[in-house]
Amino acid sequence: MSDAALLTVEGVTAGYGRVTVLHGISLDAGRFGNVGLFGPNGHGKTTLLRAVSGLVAPKKGTIRFDGEDITGRSARAIVATGLIHVPQGNRLFPDLTIADCMALGAFSPRARPHEAANREKVVKLFPKLGERWRQRVRTLSGGERQMVSIGTALMSHPRLLILDEPTLGLSPKVKDELCAAVLDISQSGVPLIVVEQDIEFLLELCQQLYLVDHGTVATEIRPGESIEHAEIMAMYFGH
């Protein structure tokens, strides 16, 4: 693992209109391995991811990806660098087929040469998508749509993949399938930033954890710093 962070967020303040959600937040990712973000709902985790991926413009601070300043760049320009964000919830075009979505995922010049190889990886990771390749997104289950979202992101040939609550609202069986797929993605060499309510999964997947509370980092847990599930839950609920 390189000593240099792949992503660095320094003193970022951001929000929506007059409402400030992030208050000078700082963290880095890719130095120690996968990063997990946890904390109460409404305290800035999703806003942080949106700022990193160009969906929210920071009011202050700096965001660097692989040493390059990407602060305030468009989402399209950030995707072109290989920083790929799978947002929370179903954000797919319902009338596109799975095949259409995969083709869109590979639209950038850096992803296009890898389209065939990445398509093969996606179908191997999510065999159900291969079976339903020509089906429209609106005909799929919630779990299958989440597979499409992650598969489309993989078609973009990510250098860093951000997942915002990938198992939210899924049945236990489908959730286990998604968790296994995310672990496989990590083991294939793609570094991850994951927001997830399932603390056990974060502990299994991530080497570095951040507790985000009221728009700042309240606690950072690095490799070698022993932490138990009960301790994280105590942080989570403020006890």
Secondary structure, 3 states (H helix, E strand, C coil): CCCCCCEEEEEEEEEECCEEEEEEEEEEECCCCCEEEECCCCCCHHHHHHHHCCCCCCCEEEEEECCEECCCCCHHHHHHCCEEEECCCCCCCCCCEHHHHHHHHCCCCCCHHHHHHHHHHHHHHCHHHHHCCCCEHHHCCHHHHHHHHHHHHHHCCCCEEEEECCCCCCCHHHHHHHHHHHHHHHHCCCCEEEECCCHHHHHHHCCEEEEEECCEEEEEECCCCCCCHHHHHHHHHCC
